[in-house]
Amino acid sequence: MKVNFIIPSWHHLANPFLHQPYWELYHATLLNEKFSGDKDFKLTVTDLRSNKDHINKVQQSDIYLYWIFKTADAIECYEHVKILKKNYPNSKHIAGGTHVETMREECSKNFDAIIIGPGEPSFYKSILDNKKNDLKKIYSESWRDHEFKNYSHADRSFIESERITNQELFSQYGKLKATMTYFSRGCMFNCAFCTLNIPRGLQIRSHEQIIREIKYLKDSYKIEALLLKDEVAIHPNKKVAKDVLDALQKSDIVWRGQTTTHATYEQLKHAKDSGCVELAVGIETVDENVMKLINKS
């Protein structure tokens, strides 16, 4: 059973290498864990960043997987399916991600199977079903039943190390070797314009998991700085925020991220003490009528 996770080119980004294919690597990691005892299972990750034409050279696999996080990548992924289907007619193509979750009918027409909800259980189930020639069209699970903290962090070794780190993410703060990660997923807010609040609610890594992942990145990639891609880097819940910031402080790492205007002075000071050099805050509008329309309290 050969499985290949396809990372799109991210053509819409000025520099695709400043972002990381975290979710593709994350799900590849979990699948390798699940099939660790199966000698016939082989998983590879194809990174098309900066070179989407390389899809024509991708070798044959039984299954190709996709995690479409941005709608801007969807059309490209559909084209990849067409090319790979032409080259390997018996191959199966399975996709999940926020675009798939919000555009189910469209994605059902372009993939052999789609995943609604968390990918952790559904990618595994779909591969097992395919081995039995019983691949379902839709795999659906509840986000609440699959907390982010219940799973391992992403193994980055599926792709070359020079595609994992760079010195540009923190260029305004010096030549720091950096990468990005997630210590949480989802968002507790319900802004009408956003698709990144899937799941509805923040699922956060534990104190120990955060320390473990940073140690892994330091030991394996010698990183000095981290971009947190969490939707809310400083949780409004003081206990949760303290737990995360304590872990960052113990790890002795420079970091930056984004948060909401709910952070208190004490939390901001704690963030600074934990190595934070920058926090981005989104200001959509100050008009109360518009705030109501977009579900911003």
N, C-alpha and C positions, 0 to 999 in steps of 0.2 A: 504494500500500500504506500504509494508515493503521494505526498501532500506538499503543495507549494503555496506559501502566503505571498500575495502580490501587493507590494507597496507602490501606489501611483506616483507620478512624477511631481505632483504638487506644483504644477506649472503656474498657479496663481500667486505663489509666494516669490518675493524678490530673491530670496536665498533659501531654497528648500532645506538646506543643511543646518539652518539655525533652529529648525523644528525637528523633532525626532518621531520616528514611527513607533511610538511607545505601545499603542494598542495592538499592532500587528506582532511586535516582539513579545508582548505580554501573553497574548493568546497562543502564540507558538510555544512559549515556555510551558504553559499549562498543558497543552496537548502532548508535549514531549514527556511531561511527568505522568500523564494518564496512560500513555502507551510505552512506558519505560521497559516493560517486560516483553514487548512484542518485537522480535528481531526483524520482522518483515516491514515494520513501520519506519518510514524515512521522511522527515520534514525539512524543507528548505525554505528560505525567505529570499524573495527576489526584490531588490531595492531599485526602483526605476527613477528615483530622484535624479533630475538633470538629464535623463536619457530614456524617455518613454518608448523610443523606437526599439529598444533592446527587447521588448516583448516578443518580437519576431524571432529571437534567438533562444527564448526560454525552452528548456527541455521538457519532454513529456512527463506528465504526472497524472495520477488517477483523479485527484481533486485539487482545485485551485480555490483558495480562500481570499476574501476581501473584507476589510473593515472600513466602511465609507463614513468617515467622520464629518466631512464637509461636502455639501451639495456640489461645490465647484469641482470635485473629483469624480462625480457620478458618470458623466458622459464618457470620460476617459476609461473608466472601469468597464462600462458597457462595451466599448470598442475592444478592450483587451479580451473580453469574453468571446466576441465574434472571431477575433484572430486565432485565439487558442482553440476554439471549437472547430475552426476550419482546419487547423494543423492536427488536432487530436480530437476527432469527432466523438469518441467515447468518454471524454473527460467530463467531470461534473464541476459546477461552479456555485459556490455557496457564499452568501454575503450577509453581513450584519452591520450595525452602526447607526448613528443618529439619522442619517439620510434614509436608510432602509426603513427605520422605524416610523418615519414621518411620510414616506412615499412608498407604501407597501404595494399598491397595485402596479405602479410603474416598475418597481424592482422585481416583482414576481414574473414579469414578462421578460426580464433580462437575465435572470439567474435560475438555475435548476432548483435552488432552495434558498429561502431567506430566513434570517434570524430576527425575531422580535424580542426585545429585552436583552438581558445579559448574555454574552457569548460564552461564558465559562462552561455551562452545562450543554449548550446547544451545539457548539462546534463538535464536541466529543460525541454527542448522540447522533448527529448527522453523519459523521464518519463511520460509526458503527452500523448505522442503517444502510449506508451505501455498500458496505462490505456484504450485507445480506440482500443486496439489490432491492432495498425497501426505503429509498430516500424519500422523505416527506417534502411537500412543497413549503410548508411553514413550520418553524420550530419556535415556540413561544414559552417564555418563562417569566416569572415575576422578579423584578429587581430586588424586592424586599427579601426574597428567599436566598439571595446570593450577594452577601456583603463583600465589599472590596477587601476588607481586612482578613477575609477567610482564605485568601489566595496569595501565592508567591509574587514577589516583584518580578519585573521583566528581566530576563537574561538577554544581555545585549550582544552576546557573542555570535548570534546568527548572521551579523553583517560585520564588515571590516571596521576596526577600531577608529580609523580616521573619519568614518562617517558617523561616529557616535559623539566625539568631542570636537571643540573648536575654541579659538581665542577671541571670537567676535561677539559672543553673547554678552560679555561684560567688558567690551572694549573701552567704554568710558571710565572704567574703574581700574584699568591696567590690563596686562597680558595674563589673564587668568584662564587656565584650562577649565572648560565648562561643558555641561550638558544639561538636559532638562528631564523632569520626571513629574509624576503625579503622586501626591500623598493622600488625595481624595478624589472622588468623582461625583458628578451631579451638582445640584444646587438646591438650597431650601426655598428659593424664590420662584415665582411663576410668571416672570416677564413674558408678555405675549409675543415679543419679537425674537425670542431666543430659543434655539434648539439645544443649547448646551446644558439646560436644566433637566436633562435626562440622565439618571433617574431624578425624580422629584424628591430631593433630599440629599444631604451630604453624607456620603459613605467614606469614612476616614480610616486610614491606616493606624495601627496601634503605635504607641511610643517605641516599643521594641523593634517593630518592623521598619520604622523610619531610620532608626540608628543602624539597623542591619543593612538596609539598602545603601545608605550613604557610605558605610564601611566598604561594601562591595564595590561601589563606584570609585572610591579612593584607592582601594587595593588593586583593582583590575585596570582602571583607566587614569589613575593619578589626578583626578579632578580636584579643583580648588574652589569651584563655584557651581551653584545650582539655580536654574530657572524653574520655579514651581509653576506648572501650568494649571493648577487647581483653579476652579472658578472663584472660590473664596479662600484665600490663603490664611486669613485670620478669622476663625469661626466666632460668631457672636456669642456662643456659649463659652463663658470664661474658663471653665474647667477643661473643655476640649482644646481651646486655643492654647492654654498653658501647657498641656500635655505635648502638643506638637512643637511649640516654641522651645520647650525644655529639651526635646530630642534634638532639635536643630542646634541649640546652644552646646549641648554635650558633644555634638559631632564636629564642632569647630569648622564650620563651612560658611562661605560667603553666599548669600542668596538674594533673589529678587522674585516678586510675584505680583499678583493682583488681588484686590480685596474690595470690601464695600465701605461705605462711610460709617458703618456701625462700630468700627474698631475704636476702643477707648484709648485715652492717653496712656494708661498703664500698659495696655496691650501693645501699643506702638513702641513704647520704650522697651518692653520685653523683646519685641521683634528686632529692634536695633541692637540690643545686647546679644541676641542670638545670631547676629551676622547679617541681618537684612540691610541692604544698601538702597533699595528702591521698591516702592509699592505703586502700582498703577490703579487708578480708580476711574471707573466709567461714569461720565456725566452725560446722561441722555437728554434731559430736559429739566427746566425749573417750572414748567407750566403745569398747574394742578390738574387741569382737564386732560392733558396728554398723559399725565402720570396715571390717571384712572383708566384711560383707554388701554394702556400697555401693562396694566396690573402691577404697577409699582406703588407700594404702600408708602 
